[in-house]
């Protein structure tokens, strides 16, 4: 995967949650049109076995 400015590490915490900050960064970058196409397939809960999908299920969001 390419380095994307503004996309934090999946290990960086927001409060006590890991990965949430990265998922929020991906959502913001996608909304601005700056998220590379390689990331689009796994965005949100589209792929339940990937980190985005697991985070969405944990938080109860689609």
C-alpha positions in Angstrom: 0.0 0.0 0.0 1.3 3.5 -0.8 2.1 6.0 1.9 -0.9 8.4 2.3 -0.3 11.8 4.0 -2.9 12.3 6.7 -3.5 8.6 7.3 -2.4 7.6 10.8 -1.0 4.3 12.0 -3.6 1.6 12.8 -2.0 1.3 16.2 -2.5 4.9 17.2 -5.2 5.2 19.9 -8.2 7.5 20.0 -9.2 7.4 23.6 -8.8 3.8 24.4 -9.6 2.5 20.9 -7.0 1.4 18.5 -7.7 1.6 14.7 -10.7 4.0 15.0 -8.5 7.0 14.2 -7.2 5.4 11.0 -10.7 4.5 9.9 -11.9 8.0 10.5 -8.9 9.3 8.5 -9.8 7.0 5.6 -13.4 8.3 5.7 -12.2 11.9 5.6 -9.7 11.3 2.9 -12.3 9.4 0.8 -14.8 12.3 1.2 -12.1 14.8 0.0 -11.2 12.5 -2.9 -7.6 11.9 -1.6 -7.9 8.2 -0.7 -6.0 6.0 -3.2 -8.2 3.4 -5.0 -6.4 0.5 -3.2 -8.2 1.4 0.0 -11.8 1.8 -1.4 -12.7 -1.9 -1.3 -12.1 -2.3 2.4 -13.7 1.0 3.5 -16.3 0.7 6.2 -18.1 -2.6 6.7 -17.9 -3.7 3.1 -15.4 -6.5 4.1 -16.4 -7.8 7.5 -13.2 -9.7 8.1 -11.0 -6.6 7.7 -10.2 -4.1 10.4 -12.7 -1.5 9.1 -15.5 -4.0 9.2 -14.6 -5.3 12.6 -14.4 -1.8 14.0 -17.8 -1.0 12.6 -19.4 -4.1 14.1 -17.8 -3.4 17.5 -19.2 0.2 17.5 -22.5 -0.9 16.0 -22.3 1.3 12.9 -22.7 0.6 9.2 
